[in-house]
Amino acid sequence: MRTNSKVCIALTLALPSVLPACAPEQDCTDVCGTLISLATADVDAIVPAFTGFADGYAIGDQMFLKLAEIGPELEPMGDAGFIPELAERWSFEDPRTIVFYLDARATWHDGVSVTAEDVVFTFDVYRDTVVNTGPRANLLPITSVTARDDQTVVFAFREEYPAQFYDATHHMRILPAHLLDTVPRAELRSHAFTRAPIGNGPYRFVSWTTGASVELVADPEFFLGTPGIGRLIWQVVGDVQAAVERMLAGDADFLAFLQTPENVERVRTAPNVEVATFPASFYYYIAFNFEDPDRPGQPHPLFSDPVVRRAITMAVDREAINAAAFGEYGAVPPGPISRMLWIWDDERSPIPHDTSEAKRLLAGRGWEDRDGDGVLDSDAGTMQFELISRSSSDPARAAGVILQEQLRRVGIEVTITDLESLTWYTRSQAGRFDATFGAWGQDPDPSGLLQTWASQGSSNWSGYRNPRFDELLAEAIAAPEREAARDLWGRAMETIQNDAPAIWMMTLQQFAAVSSRFENVSIRPDQWSAYLWTWQIRRGEMIERDLVGAR
């Protein structure tokens, strides 16, 4: 694990050959092969602008390109490591102006050329408060995006700062203006386009069966090169254990998250599957709702009090939960960050586990067991709340049960409600929860915290607001030197920890399972599918499903 300034480079696996016991006699001479990736829940959307699920992003990234992609070292400062995509080149016209020159070969899958108007339209959609995309807050420093001509687009910034180029390119996958510019913004998320999108990337959309699968097919005319795999299929399975069984049986090719040490060891001993290891971009959290879900606009009877939030956090032994559920693979994060980020610091400690102090704090707020039933009471009511969780998340399920017992020992009664993933997401996004157990996948730059915990963040489901935290984020993002930025990010983490809007439960070393049939496998920690279109199947290791639709 890397814990300092240089983020992990993309992991390239040298996968050994396995005996192709069921390989057909014929072989491919053109774009062919099938990769089946397993998802433990259906996605909410497959157009990146509208999804909140990791698999939704993975699928959408195969169909929609950015102007430029961050390089394998995940360095967001400056533009030196970025790889051209829709833009073949760019220049800084002045410190606050970036000019992108589009690749004239880029087309939409319906044959229409990608133009500067598509970029202008996309920026307007991502910034629109009605659409309310996740990255909207990260685009606020951009004052305008304009078309100089069909192939030239100009980004103007409010001020100069180190990650300008990153903000201009990383957050937006370009959308087709000629297909969407007449659609009312309030209807974009539910428009027919989102169920059968037309993109500009290496893969074209084929089908989406809700709750079952999404299928894409390679575009042999893709302007950046022919994809290495002919078909990509995401199949929905019930849970991780079922997914592991399918991987071991050879019925699937990729599983992004093995989750438990037991699953990792099972895959490591399998002859047909390899384990890819990389720093997780996810952190798991339990977020407190600052608003009463039953009385919109009113403070939550428990969680509007920062002392109560801190006491509950202190009552949870996160180290014990990590050790019991994940062994050496889990770590308690010192705030809303994963190990992937360069601001991670092993010396920064989370709020300590201290049940005596937790009880003292709660008693000071009037919470005592007045009726002897083991649950704390006060004039405000009973110390009990509902925790909603994803039924498909093994880490949340395992940790939730232990946490429930730990809180019961100090007089806090927690009811855990396991929900189907889309239902959990809808309720969390709408603020219909007391507390919610989820996971956030982070971007390569810590400025992604603007989306989830800053006051203006579109994914700030708790309703957390602290102007000082917002100021520290802004100062850290604007800091010209990394060391100065590191100090500011550290102070931001201390501020949000003191406010305790959530319990940051764990960040895990990530383990993925990859079929040994594949070569040229590169995995980027923030997005495993970033280089998927360059993966290939080894010659002589084709199986029957690889030849379906082969040309």
N, C-alpha and C positions, 0 to 999 in steps of 0.2 A: 504493500500500500504506500502511495506517496502522500505525504502530509504537508508538503511545503510548496514553494512557488510554482514549480513546473508540474502541470497536470499530466496525468498518464497519457502517453501517446496511444494511438490506436493499436490494438492488440492483433497481431497477425499469427495465426495458428499454423504450425507445420503438422498437418494431420496425417498419420500413417495410413497406408492402404489396408483395406480389409478384403477378405475373399468375397467376390461378388457371386454368392451362391445361387442367387435367383436372377442373374443378369441375362437379358435376352441376347440372342445371337447377333441381331442387327445393332448398329450403332448410329449416332447422329452425324450429319454432315453440315448442319446449319444450327440455328438457334433452337435449343432443345433442353430437356431436363425440367424437373419439377422440384420445387422446394415447398414442403408443408411445414408451416410454423404454427405452433399451438398457442392458443389464447385461453385463459381460464375464465374469460367473461366476454360477452358481446361488446362491440364498440358503440359509442354514441354517434359517431360520425367518422367519415373517412376523408373529408376535406380538411387539411390541417388547420385552417382558420377557425373551424367550428368544433373541433374535438377537444376533449379533456382527458382522453385515455392514451396510455403509452402505445397500445396496439393501433389506435386510430392514427397517431402520428407516424408510426412505422409504415403503415399502409399508404397514407397520404404522401409521404416522402418519396415513394416510388413513382408517383404520378405528377407531382408538382415540384418545380425547381425554385431555388432562390437565385438572386443575382450572383452571389458568390457564396461558397461554403467554407466554414472554418476548417483549418488544416488539422492534421492528426494530433498535433501537440496541444490543441485546444487553447491557443493563445488569443485572447480577445483584444489585446492592446495593439493598435496599429492595424496595418493591412498586409504585412509581409507574408504571413503564413496562409492567407486565404486562397482558395482554389476557384478559378472562374467557372461559373455555370451559365446562366442566361446572359450575363455580361462577359464579353470576351476580354475587356480591359476597363480601367478606370483611372481617374486622376483627381488629385486635390487641387481644385482651382484656386482656393485660398483656404485658410485654416477652418473656415466654417462652411465650405462648399465642396461636395464630392460629385463628380460627373461620371456616370456610367455609360459605357458604349456597348449596346446589346449585340449579341452574336446574330448576324443576319440569317444564319442557318436554322435558328430556333423556330419551331412551329408548334402550334397546338395539335392535338391528335385528330382534329377535324381538318387539318391542312392549312389553317389560317396562320399567318406569321405572328410571332410574339413581338409586340411593339411597346414603345415607351408609354402609350396610353394605358396598357395593361398594368404597368407599374404604378402609374398615377392613380388608377382606379383601385388597385389593391391597397395602397397606402390609405386612401380615403375610407375603404371598408374597415381596415384594421383599426383606424383611429376613431371610427364612428361609435358614439356612446350607445346608440341603439343596438348595434351589432355586439358591442362589448366583448371583443376578442380578449383572450388571456394576455397577450403582449402589449395591449394598448398603452399601459403606463410606461413601458420602455420606449415607446415611440414619441412621447411628448416633447423630448428635446429637439425633434425635427420640426422645423417651422413650416416647411413646404416641400412638396415633390412635384416637379413640373417637367413637361416634355419639351425639349429644345427642338427635336425633330423626331421622326418615327423611330430612330435607333439610338437616340441620346436622351438621357433622363438626368435631371439635376436635383440633388438633395441639399437643402439649406438647413443649417443648424442654428439654434439660438446662441450657442457658445461652443468653443473648442473644448474637447475632453478626450482622454485616451481611447475610449471604446466607441468612438463615433462610427467607424466603419462597421464594427460588429453590430451596432444597433440598426444601421441602415440595411444590413444584409441578413442577419441571423434569424430575425423574428418573422419575416414575411415570406411565404411561398406564394409566388405570383399567380393571380387569378385571371381568367379570360374576360376582359371587359365586353367583348362583342357578344358574349352569352349571358352576362349578368347585369350589365349596367342599367337595364330597364326594370329590374326586379326591385320592388320596395325593400329597403334595408330591413325592416321588421320581418320580412318574409324570407330572407336569405337562408337562414338556418334550416328552414323546412321546405325549401324549394326542391323541385324534382332533380335539379342538378346535383344536389348533395347525395342522392341515392344512385346516380349514374354519372359521375363526373367525367369531364373531358379535360385532360391535363396537358403537360408539356414535357413530362419526364420520361425515363427509360421504359416505363410500363404503362399499358393502357388498361382501363377498367373493363372487366368482363361481366361479373355478377356479384351480388351481395344478397345472401339469404339470411335474414335476421335470426340471430341465435344459433347459426350453423356455420357459415363460411363466407369469406370474401375471396374472389379470384381475380388475378391480374395476368396479363399476357405481355411478353416482351414486345417492344416496338423495334423492329429490325431496322427502321430508318432513323433511329434516335441520333441526333446530330453530334453527340459527344462520343459515340461508339456503340457497337452492338452489345446488348446485355449478355452476360454469361449464362444465364438460366432462362429457359423459355417460359415457364409458368411459376407464379408465386401464389400459394394458397394459404390463407389463414383459416384454421379450423378451431371452433369453439369447443372446449371440453369442460367437463364438470368441475374439476379442481386440479391442483398440481399433481396429486398422486396419480390420477388417471392419465395425466399428460406424461408423467415419467414412464408409466407402463407402456404407453404407445411409443415413446422414444426407444425403449429397450427392445420392443418387439419389431422395430424397424418400420413402423407404420407412419412415422413422421420424422422430420429432419432438423427441427430447431425448437428449443424451448428457452425463452429468455431468462427465466428466473427459477432455479431449482429450490430455493428458499431454505431448506433444512439441511443440516449436516448429513443426515441419513440418506437423503436423495443424492447429495454430492458423492458420497462414497459408493452408492449403487451404480451411478453412472461411470465413475472412475474405473470400475472393474468390468464394465461392459466392453466387448470387443468391437462393437459397431458404432460407438458414440464416444466423443471427446468432451472434456470439460474445459470451457473457456473461463478464465478468472480475471476480474478487473474491478477497480474501485466503484462501488455503487454510486449512482447519481441520485438515488432515492433516500429520503429519510421518512420514517414513520412518526406519526404525531397523534395526539388526542387534543383536538381544538375545542375550546370552551366558547359557547355562544354568549356574547355580551348582551344580547337582546332576548327577551322572553318570547319563545316561539309561539306561545298561545296568546300573547298580547303584543302584536307588532308595535314597535315604537317605544315600548316600555323596557326598562332594564331587567336583565335576568335576575331572579330572586337569589341565586347563588353566585353566579359567575361575573356579575357586574362589580363584585368586591375583589380587589387585587389581593387582599390578605387571604381570603378564602381560596383563591386560585393558587396562591403560593403554598398554602398549607396542604392542599390536595396533592400538589406536585411533590412536596416533601414526604408525604405519606406513601409514595410509590417507590419501591425499590427497583429501579430500572436496571441496575447492574445484575441483580438476581434474576430478573425476567430475561435479560439477554443471555445470561449463562445457562438458564434452564432450557430456553427454547432454541438457542443458536450457538451455544458453546463459544469457541474462539472467533466465530464469524461476525458477532454482533458487537457494536460499540454504542455508548450513550452520547448523542451529539450535544455540544454546548450551545444549543440554539437551533434555529431552523436551517441547518446546513448538512450536507453530506460530505463524505471523505473525498469526493472528486474535486471539490472546490479548493482553490489555492489558499483560501483564508482559513481552512481548517487548522486548528492548533491543538496539539495534544496537551499543552500546558493549561489550556482554558478549561475550567471545570464546570459541569452543569450544576443546577441547584441540588444540594446534597439530600440524601435520604436521611430523615430524622423524624421519627414518629412522635417523640416527646415534644419537639418544637412544633410539629404540626398540630398536636392536641392543644398546646398552649396558645397558639395563634387562633385556633377555632374558638377556644373558651373565651379569649379576649373579645371575640365578636359575638359572644352570647350563645354559642353552640355547645349545648350540654345534653346528656342523656337524661331528660327529665322524667320519663316514664319507665325507665329501666328495661326497655326492649332491645337495647344494644345499638340503637340508631340515634344520632344526635338530633336535638330539637332546638328551636329558638322561636322568638315571636314571629319570625318570617315563615316558619313552617318546619318541615322535616328535611334533614340532610340526605336527600335521595335524588337521583337523576337517571335519565336514560342515555345510554351510550350506543349510537348506531355504528354499525361496522359492515364491511363487505363480507358476505358469506364465502366468497371465493378466495379470500386472503388468508392463507395459513398463518403468516406472522401475526396479523391482527387477532385472529381467533385464539391462537396459543397465548399471546401476551394478554389478551383481554380477560381470560379466565383467571390468570395469576393476579392481575391487577385488581379484579373484582374482590378476590379474597383479601388482598393486602388492605384495600380501603375498608372492607367490612371490619377489620380488626381495630380501626380507629373510629368506628361509628358512622361510616359513610356507606349508604346502600346504593349500589349501581345495578341497573337492569340493562343487560346487553341485548340488543336487537340486531340480529344478522339479516342483512338485506341483500337482494340481488344487486349486482354492481350498478346497473343503470338507475335503479331506484335509490340506492345509496347516494349516487352522484347527484341526482335530481333534488333529493331532500337536503343534502349538504349545500348545494349551490343556492337553494332557495332559503336557507337559514332555518329550516324546519327540524331543528335538533336542539337538545341540551348540550351534548358533547358528541363529536364525531371522530372516529378512528380511521385515519386514511394515510396515504403516502403521496408525497410530492416528488416528481422527477425534476431535477434542476438543470438549467442551462449551464454551459461552461463558465459563464461569468456570474458572480454573486449579485449583479444588478437585477437578476431574475426575482430577487426578494421584493422588488417593487410590485410584482404581480400578486403576491400572496400575503404580504404582511404590511405593506405601506397603506396609508389612509386611502389613496386613490386606486389601490389594486383591485382589478376586476375579479380576482379569485380570493379576496380577503373575506372568506365566508364567516369568520368570527365577528367581524365588525370592529376589530382592534384599531384604535386610533391613539397615536402618540406623536405630536408634532416634533418632539426632540428626536425620536427614532427616524422620522421622515427626513429631518435635517441631516442627521448623521449619514443616512443612505446617500443623500444628494452630495454631501461633502466627499464621501468615499468614492463615488462615481467620478467626481470632477477632479480628484487628486491626481496631479501629473506624475507622481512617483509612486511605485508600488509599495515601498515601505511606509510612506505616509498613509496610503490607502489602507494598508493592513492594520495600522493602528486605529483608523476610523471605523473599519469593519468590526474590529474587536470591541470598540466602544458601543457600536450599534448592537452587537450580540449581548453585551452586558445589560444594555437598556431593555431590550426585549425580554431577556431572561428575568430581570427584576419585575417586569410587568406580568410575566407568566400568563400570556394569553393562550398557551397550549403547554402540554407536556410533550417534549420532544423525546420520543421513546427509544428509537434505535436507528442506526444506519448500518447496513450489512455489506460485507464483502459480497460482490455479485458473482454468481456462478451460472453460466448458461450451458446448455447441452447442444452439441452440434454433431450431426451425422458425419461419420468418417468418410463418406462418399465425396465430400466437398473439399475443394482446394481453393487457394487464393482467398481464404477466409480472413477478413479483417473486421474487427469489432471496435467501435468507438464508444468509450464509456458513457457518454451522454445520450447516444442514440445508436443502438446496436445495428440498425439497418442502414446506416449512412452510406456504407460501401457495398450494400447487398447486390447491387446490379453488376458488380465486378466479380462476384463469386462464380465458381464453375464446378461442374461434376467431373471427377477424374475419368479419363478414357478407360473403357473396359469395366466401369462400375455403374453403368446405367441399369436401372430396374424397369419393370413394366410401366410404372406410372410416368417415368421420364419421357417415354415415347408418345404419350398422348398429345396429339396436336403438333407433333414434331414436323418440321418442314424438311 
